[in-house]
Amino acid sequence: MIWSLIIGALIGAVAGAITNRSESQGCIFNIFAGLVGSAIGQSLFGYWGPSLAGMALLPSVLGAIIVIAVVDLLFGRK
């Protein structure tokens, strides 16, 4: 459980760095984006690439990018 939270936070942080949103999101949002993005990414793109804590890393990062983009679209600053 703890390992999944740590990997989720890292996935969220990588996705935030790719989308240039890393400075505006906190640790809790990184975990949220990583875990939800992992579920979305693996359901959309499959389970290819290396995996940690049961999460395929590349589809998880792609899913987290989608989550960050949707949250930014809905709640972003204007």
MIDOSE-1310 file (N, C-alpha, C; in nm, 2 decimals, decimal comma, always signed):
residues 78
miws	+0,08/-0,12/+0,00/+0,00/+0,00/+0,00/+0,09/+0,13/+0,00; +0,18/+0,13/+0,09/+0,27/+0,25/+0,09/+0,35/+0,26/-0,03; +0,40/+0,14/-0,08/+0,48/+0,14/-0,21/+0,40/+0,20/-0,32; +0,27/+0,16/-0,33/+0,18/+0,21/-0,44/+0,16/+0,37/-0,43
liig	+0,15/+0,42/-0,31/+0,14/+0,56/-0,29/+0,27/+0,64/-0,33; +0,38/+0,58/-0,30/+0,51/+0,64/-0,34/+0,53/+0,64/-0,49; +0,50/+0,52/-0,55/+0,51/+0,52/-0,70/+0,41/+0,61/-0,77; +0,28/+0,62/-0,71/+0,18/+0,71/-0,76/+0,23/+0,85/-0,75
alig	+0,30/+0,89/-0,64/+0,35/+1,02/-0,63/+0,46/+1,05/-0,73; +0,54/+0,95/-0,76/+0,65/+0,97/-0,86/+0,59/+0,98/-1,00; +0,49/+0,90/-1,03/+0,42/+0,91/-1,16/+0,36/+1,05/-1,18; +0,29/+1,09/-1,07/+0,23/+1,23/-1,08/+0,33/+1,34/-1,09
avag	+0,44/+1,32/-1,02/+0,55/+1,43/-1,03/+0,61/+1,43/-1,17; +0,63/+1,31/-1,23/+0,68/+1,31/-1,37/+0,58/+1,37/-1,47; +0,46/+1,33/-1,45/+0,36/+1,39/-1,54/+0,34/+1,54/-1,52; +0,36/+1,59/-1,40/+0,35/+1,73/-1,37/+0,47/+1,80/-1,44
aitn	+0,59/+1,74/-1,43/+0,70/+1,80/-1,49/+0,69/+1,81/-1,65; +0,63/+1,70/-1,70/+0,61/+1,70/-1,85/+0,52/+1,81/-1,89; +0,41/+1,83/-1,81/+0,31/+1,93/-1,85/+0,34/+2,07/-1,80; +0,45/+2,09/-1,73/+0,49/+2,22/-1,67/+0,40/+2,26/-1,56
rses	+0,34/+2,17/-1,49/+0,25/+2,20/-1,38/+0,30/+2,16/-1,24; +0,43/+2,12/-1,24/+0,49/+2,06/-1,12/+0,50/+2,16/-1,00; +0,51/+2,29/-1,03/+0,52/+2,39/-0,92/+0,39/+2,42/-0,86; +0,28/+2,40/-0,94/+0,15/+2,45/-0,89/+0,07/+2,33/-0,82
qgci	+0,12/+2,21/-0,82/+0,05/+2,10/-0,76/+0,12/+2,05/-0,64; +0,05/+2,00/-0,54/+0,11/+1,95/-0,42/+0,13/+1,80/-0,42; +0,18/+1,75/-0,31/+0,21/+1,61/-0,30/+0,08/+1,52/-0,31; -0,03/+1,57/-0,25/-0,15/+1,49/-0,25/-0,21/+1,49/-0,39
fnif	-0,20/+1,60/-0,47/-0,24/+1,59/-0,61/-0,15/+1,50/-0,69; -0,02/+1,50/-0,66/+0,07/+1,41/-0,74/+0,02/+1,26/-0,71; -0,01/+1,23/-0,59/-0,05/+1,09/-0,56/-0,18/+1,06/-0,63; -0,28/+1,16/-0,62/-0,41/+1,14/-0,69/-0,39/+1,12/-0,84
aglv	-0,31/+1,21/-0,90/-0,29/+1,20/-1,05/-0,22/+1,08/-1,08; -0,12/+1,03/-1,00/-0,05/+0,91/-1,03/-0,14/+0,79/-1,02; -0,22/+0,78/-0,92/-0,30/+0,66/-0,90/-0,42/+0,65/-1,00; -0,49/+0,76/-1,01/-0,60/+0,77/-1,11/-0,55/+0,76/-1,25
gsai	-0,44/+0,83/-1,28/-0,37/+0,82/-1,41/-0,33/+0,68/-1,44; -0,28/+0,61/-1,34/-0,24/+0,47/-1,37/-0,35/+0,38/-1,41; -0,47/+0,40/-1,34/-0,59/+0,32/-1,38/-0,64/+0,36/-1,52; -0,64/+0,49/-1,55/-0,69/+0,53/-1,68/-0,59/+0,49/-1,79
gqsl	-0,46/+0,51/-1,76/-0,36/+0,48/-1,86/-0,35/+0,33/-1,90; -0,36/+0,25/-1,79/-0,36/+0,11/-1,82/-0,48/+0,05/-1,88; -0,60/+0,12/-1,86/-0,72/+0,07/-1,93/-0,72/+0,12/-2,07; -0,66/+0,23/-2,10/-0,66/+0,28/-2,24/-0,54/+0,22/-2,32
fgyw	-0,42/+0,22/-2,26/-0,30/+0,18/-2,34/-0,25/+0,04/-2,31; -0,30/-0,03/-2,21/-0,26/-0,16/-2,18/-0,14/-0,16/-2,07; -0,08/-0,28/-2,06/+0,02/-0,30/-1,95/+0,16/-0,32/-2,01; +0,20/-0,24/-2,10/+0,33/-0,25/-2,17/+0,44/-0,17/-2,09
gpsl	+0,56/-0,20/-2,11/+0,67/-0,13/-2,05/+0,70/-0,18/-1,91; +0,80/-0,12/-1,85/+0,84/-0,17/-1,71/+0,73/-0,14/-1,61; +0,73/-0,21/-1,50/+0,62/-0,19/-1,40/+0,68/-0,19/-1,26; +0,62/-0,11/-1,17/+0,66/-0,11/-1,03/+0,53/-0,11/-0,95
agma	+0,52/-0,18/-0,85/+0,41/-0,19/-0,76/+0,28/-0,22/-0,83; +0,29/-0,30/-0,94/+0,17/-0,34/-1,02/+0,12/-0,24/-1,11; +0,20/-0,13/-1,14/+0,16/-0,02/-1,23/+0,26/-0,02/-1,34; +0,21/-0,03/-1,47/+0,30/-0,02/-1,58/+0,33/+0,13/-1,60
llps	+0,46/+0,16/-1,60/+0,50/+0,30/-1,58/+0,47/+0,39/-1,70; +0,49/+0,35/-1,82/+0,47/+0,44/-1,94/+0,32/+0,47/-1,96; +0,23/+0,36/-1,96/+0,09/+0,40/-1,97/+0,04/+0,48/-1,85; +0,10/+0,46/-1,73/+0,06/+0,53/-1,61/+0,09/+0,68/-1,62
vlga	+0,21/+0,71/-1,67/+0,25/+0,85/-1,69/+0,16/+0,91/-1,80; +0,13/+0,84/-1,91/+0,04/+0,90/-2,01/-0,10/+0,92/-1,95; -0,15/+0,83/-1,87/-0,28/+0,85/-1,80/-0,28/+0,97/-1,70; -0,17/+0,98/-1,63/-0,15/+1,10/-1,54/-0,15/+1,23/-1,61
iivi	-0,09/+1,23/-1,73/-0,09/+1,35/-1,81/-0,23/+1,39/-1,85; -0,31/+1,29/-1,88/-0,45/+1,31/-1,92/-0,53/+1,36/-1,80; -0,50/+1,31/-1,68/-0,57/+1,35/-1,56/-0,53/+1,50/-1,53; -0,41/+1,53/-1,54/-0,36/+1,67/-1,51/-0,43/+1,77/-1,61
avvd	-0,43/+1,72/-1,74/-0,49/+1,81/-1,84/-0,64/+1,83/-1,82; -0,71/+1,73/-1,78/-0,85/+1,74/-1,75/-0,88/+1,83/-1,63; -0,80/+1,81/-1,52/-0,82/+1,89/-1,40/-0,78/+2,04/-1,43; -0,68/+2,06/-1,51/-0,64/+2,19/-1,54/-0,74/+2,26/-1,63
llfg	-0,81/+2,18/-1,72/-0,91/+2,24/-1,80/-1,04/+2,27/-1,72; -1,07/+2,19/-1,62/-1,19/+2,22/-1,54/-1,17/+2,32/-1,43; -1,05/+2,32/-1,37/-1,02/+2,40/-1,25/-0,91/+2,50/-1,27; -0,85/+2,51/-1,39/-0,73/+2,59/-1,41/-0,76/+2,74/-1,40
rk	-0,65/+2,81/-1,37/-0,66/+2,95/-1,36/-0,67/+3,02/-1,49; -0,74/+3,13/-1,50/-0,76/+3,19/-1,63/-0,68/+3,32/-1,64
